[in-house]
Amino acid sequence: MIVFDLKCEGQGHVFEAWFGSSADYADQKERGLLACPLCGDTRVGKALMAPAVAAKGNQRREIVPSQQQQQPAAAAETAPVAAGPDEAKMRALVEALADAQKKLLEGSTWVGRGFAEQARAMHYGEQDKGSIHGEVAPAEAKALAEEGINVAQLPFPVIPPEAKN
């Protein structure tokens, strides 16, 4: 797994995204599958990231109250984040969420980019109802919801069956 900080062009939101590899990131970007979780902008690219270099174990820098006041104010736009000493607990929660998504998709049919069309056909009785999953642009997902069609964004990307080894 690899993590990148991504940034949308429209609002400049910066967010973190996990990929199986750099090639997975490039493939998803090329196919237009990346979108800002805050505003839905699909014009997304890599943001500058600081290298992960750990400080020496014997050197710590404490911030004194006068330095805290000099820290820059937070940007008006924020994104939810978490940090804490219990990395194992956070990892277990993410794994539980991934397992829940896997169970949700059992018996579901991958329809790829035909998702919106098939979801509408099922909703309007033109096709037998069933569990499907696929891909839509954020604006299309919003349009489906506005039509009263129950859709939900999956927390993790899904690898299309034809792309699996």
N, C-alpha and C positions, 0 to 999 in steps of 0.2 A: 504494500500500500504506500501511496505517496500523497502528501497534502500540499495544496497550493493555496495561497491567498489570491482570490480573484476580485476583480473590480469591474463594476458596470460603467459604461460610458455615459449614460444619461445623467445619473445622480451622483456618481462617484462612490457608491456604496462599496465597501470592502468586506468580503466574507471568505470563510474558509471552506474548501471542498476537498474531499478525499477521492482518489482514483486508484485503480489497480496498477497503473503504470503511466508514464508520460505519454505513451502511445494511446492509452485509453482517453486521456484528457484531449489529445489532438483529434481523435476520432469523434468524440462527443461535441467538441467545438465545431468541427467541420460539418457535422450533421445538424447543428443548430439546437442541440439538446441542453445547452447551458443557459440558465436564466438567473437573474438576481433574485434572491428569496425575499428581498424587501420591496422591490418595485416591479419585478417581472421583466425588466429590460433583458433582451437576449443578446445585446451587444456587450459581451463579457470577454475580458482578457486577463492575463496574469498580472497581479499587482507586484510591486517590488517587495521582496521579503528580506528580512535580516537573516544572515546565516545562523544556524543553531550551534553556537559555540558556547560551551559551558564555562562558567567562571572557575578558577582554581578553587579547590575545596577549602583552602586556608585563607581565602580573601573574600571578605564580605564588605559591602558598602551599605551603611545605614543612612536613611534619609532623616535629617533632623527637621524639626518643625519649620524653621525658616526656609528650608529647601522645598518642603511640601507646598508652601504657598506660591513658589515660583513655577510649579508644574503647570503646563499649558491646560487650558480649559478643555473639557471634552467637546467633541464636535456635536452639532445639533442633531445629526442623524446617528443613531446607534443601532447595534445589533446585539442580540442576546448571546452571551458567552458564559463559560463556566471555568473555574479553576479550583484546585484544591489539593490537599495532600493525599487524598484517597483515589489515586489513579485507577487502582484495581476495581473499585466500586463503579467508577464512571465507565470503565471498559466493559464491565459486566452488564450495565444498563444498556449500553449501545448494542452489545451482543444480543440481549433479550429483545430489543427493538428489531434487530435484523431477523431473529428467529420468528417474531410475530409477523413480520412482512412475508417471510417464507411460507408460513402457515396460511396466511391470507391468500397467497397466490396459488396454493395447491388447488387444482381443479379449475383454475382460471386459464383462459386461452389468450396467448399473445397475439395481438392484432396489429402491432406496430403503428404506423402512421394512419392506419384506417380506424383508429380508436373513436374519433369524434363521429364519423359516419355510422359506425356500428352501434355506438351508444345511443345516438338519436333514433336509429332504426328500431332498437329494442324498446326505447322509451315510448315511441309512437305506435308500437304494435306491429311494425312491418317485419319484425324478425323475432324469433323466440328469445326470451330473456335468458341470460346466462352471465357468468362471471368472466369479464375480459380485462385485460390490461394492455397498455400500449403507450404511444407518445402523442402529445399535443403541445402546441405553443401555449404559453401562459394566457394569452388573450382568448384563445379557443376554449381553454378550460373554464375561464370566467364566463364565456358565452354559454357553455353547456350548463353551468350552475344557474345562470340567469333564466334558462329555459326550464329549470326545475329538474334537471337530470342530475342524479346523485353521482358525483365523481369526487375522488380524493387524491391528492398528490402523495405519492409514495415517498417515504423518508430516504430511501436509498435507490440508486440507479439500478435498473434491471438490464441484464445482458440478454439481448435477443437470442432465441434458440439457435438461429443460423450462425451466430457469432461464437458460440461455445465450442470448445475443443472436443 
